[in-house]
Amino acid sequence: MQRPEPAQIKAQGYEWDDPRDIVDIFEEKLARYSNSKFAVLTDSCSNALFLSLKLKDVSGEIIIPAQTYVSLPMQIHHAGAKAVFEDVKWSGLYQLGDTGVWDSAARFTKDMYVGGDALQCLSFQIKKRLPIGRGGAILTDNKSHYEALKYICLLYTSDAADD
């Protein structure tokens, strides 16, 4: 059975030749809503954090709140750094050490982008404010970061499609 969303989107006046163009539409709307220049969709916030940390080429120790989601220290480890837990109070979002990468899985509001050279990672998990079931995104104002992230996502999507 066909999902109703494509028909609903077309009813709003959007057109596309390839179903993957819907991703571009969503990214543009997400960037505009959050007040960032660019948004890159991912399959989860955990993977958004990992890709952002790899793009920033992190190393050494990264301070994070002791009370955070379990996958974050794993992503830091896989990216080549070490998570250091501190008793940090936070609400909605926090920066991972001084990396410029922000975990914003618990915050989704209009004009939420922190700005600067940030890579701000979002979650669309079922219990979040945008409960679409699963997914994540990376917000940025940096065009070269945006292009690198889109390329990486395209590579992995193409590889998956070839399997």
C-alpha positions as CSV (number, residue, x, y, z in Angstrom):
1,M,0.0,0.0,0.0
2,Q,1.3,3.5,-1.0
3,R,2.0,5.8,1.9
4,P,-0.1,9.0,1.9
5,E,2.7,11.5,2.3
6,P,3.8,11.8,-1.4
7,A,0.2,12.6,-2.4
8,Q,0.0,15.2,0.5
9,I,3.2,16.8,-0.6
10,K,2.1,17.0,-4.2
11,A,-1.2,18.5,-3.1
12,Q,0.8,21.4,-1.6
13,G,2.3,22.1,-5.1
14,Y,5.6,20.3,-4.9
15,E,6.9,18.4,-7.9
16,W,9.7,15.9,-8.3
17,D,11.1,13.5,-10.9
18,D,12.8,11.2,-8.5
19,P,11.4,10.1,-5.1
20,R,14.7,11.0,-3.5
21,D,14.0,14.6,-4.4
22,I,11.6,14.6,-1.4
23,V,14.8,14.5,0.8
24,D,16.0,17.8,-0.8
25,I,12.6,19.4,-0.2
26,F,12.7,18.3,3.5
27,E,16.3,19.5,3.9
28,E,15.4,22.9,2.5
29,K,12.4,23.3,4.8
30,L,14.3,22.0,7.8
31,A,17.2,24.5,7.2
32,R,14.7,27.4,6.8
33,Y,12.8,26.4,9.9
34,S,15.9,26.1,12.0
35,N,17.6,29.2,10.6
36,S,20.6,27.4,9.3
37,K,21.8,27.6,5.7
38,F,21.9,23.9,5.2
39,A,20.5,20.6,6.5
40,V,21.7,17.1,5.8
41,L,19.4,14.2,6.6
42,T,20.8,11.0,8.2
43,D,19.2,7.8,9.4
44,S,19.7,8.7,13.0
45,C,21.1,11.3,15.4
46,S,23.8,8.8,16.4
47,N,25.1,8.6,12.9
48,A,24.8,12.4,12.5
49,L,27.1,12.8,15.5
50,F,29.5,10.2,14.2
51,L,29.7,11.9,10.7
52,S,30.1,15.3,12.3
53,L,32.9,14.1,14.5
54,K,34.7,12.4,11.6
55,L,34.3,15.6,9.5
56,K,35.9,17.6,12.3
57,D,38.7,15.0,12.6
58,V,38.4,14.9,16.3
59,S,41.1,13.4,18.6
60,G,42.0,13.4,22.2
61,E,39.5,13.8,25.0
62,I,36.0,15.2,24.5
63,I,34.0,16.3,27.5
64,I,30.3,15.3,27.5
65,P,27.6,15.3,30.2
66,A,27.5,12.2,32.3
67,Q,23.7,12.0,31.8
68,T,23.4,11.6,28.0
69,Y,22.3,9.0,25.5
70,V,24.3,5.8,25.6
71,S,25.4,5.9,21.9
72,L,27.2,9.2,22.2
73,P,30.4,7.9,23.9
74,M,30.4,5.0,21.4
75,Q,30.3,7.5,18.5
76,I,33.1,9.5,20.0
77,H,35.2,6.3,20.4
78,H,34.5,5.2,16.8
79,A,35.4,8.7,15.5
80,G,38.9,8.4,17.1
81,A,38.6,10.3,20.4
82,K,37.8,9.5,24.0
83,A,34.7,10.5,25.9
84,V,35.2,12.1,29.3
85,F,32.1,12.3,31.5
86,E,31.5,15.4,33.6
87,D,28.5,16.3,35.8
88,V,27.2,19.0,33.4
89,K,23.7,20.4,33.6
90,W,22.1,20.8,30.2
91,S,18.7,21.3,28.7
92,G,17.9,20.5,25.1
93,L,21.4,20.7,23.6
94,Y,25.1,20.8,24.5
95,Q,28.4,21.1,22.6
96,L,30.7,18.0,22.6
97,G,33.7,19.6,24.3
98,D,35.0,22.3,22.1
99,T,34.6,20.4,18.8
100,G,31.9,22.6,17.3
101,V,29.6,19.5,17.2
102,W,26.3,20.0,19.1
103,D,24.0,17.2,20.3
104,S,20.6,18.7,19.9
105,A,18.6,15.4,20.0
106,A,16.4,16.7,22.7
107,R,15.6,20.1,21.1
108,F,13.7,21.0,18.0
109,T,12.4,24.5,17.8
110,K,12.1,27.3,15.3
111,D,15.3,29.3,14.8
112,M,17.2,26.7,16.9
113,Y,20.5,26.7,15.0
114,V,23.4,27.8,17.2
115,G,25.3,29.4,14.3
116,G,28.9,29.8,13.8
117,D,30.8,26.9,12.3
118,A,28.6,24.5,14.2
119,L,27.5,21.0,13.1
120,Q,24.2,20.7,15.1
121,C,22.8,17.1,15.2
122,L,19.0,16.4,15.5
123,S,16.9,13.4,16.2
124,F,13.5,12.5,14.8
125,Q,13.0,9.4,16.8
126,I,9.3,8.5,17.6
127,K,9.4,10.1,21.1
128,K,10.7,13.4,19.8
129,R,9.0,16.7,18.8
130,L,9.1,15.6,15.1
131,P,8.0,12.0,15.6
132,I,8.5,10.6,12.1
133,G,9.7,7.2,13.5
134,R,13.4,7.4,12.8
135,G,16.0,9.8,11.4
136,G,18.3,12.6,12.1
137,A,19.9,15.6,10.6
138,I,22.9,17.9,10.7
139,L,22.5,21.6,10.5
140,T,25.3,23.9,9.4
141,D,26.1,27.2,7.8
142,N,29.3,25.9,6.3
143,K,28.9,25.1,2.6
144,S,32.0,22.9,2.4
145,H,30.8,20.9,5.4
146,Y,27.4,20.6,3.8
147,E,28.8,19.4,0.5
148,A,31.2,16.9,2.2
149,L,28.3,15.5,4.3
150,K,26.0,15.2,1.3
151,Y,28.7,13.4,-0.6
152,I,29.3,10.9,2.2
153,C,25.6,10.3,2.6
154,L,25.3,9.8,-1.2
155,L,28.1,7.2,-1.2
156,Y,26.5,5.2,1.6
157,T,23.1,5.4,0.0
158,S,24.4,4.3,-3.4
159,D,26.3,1.4,-1.8
160,A,23.2,0.3,0.0
161,A,21.1,0.5,-3.1
162,D,23.7,-1.6,-5.0
163,D,23.5,-4.5,-2.5
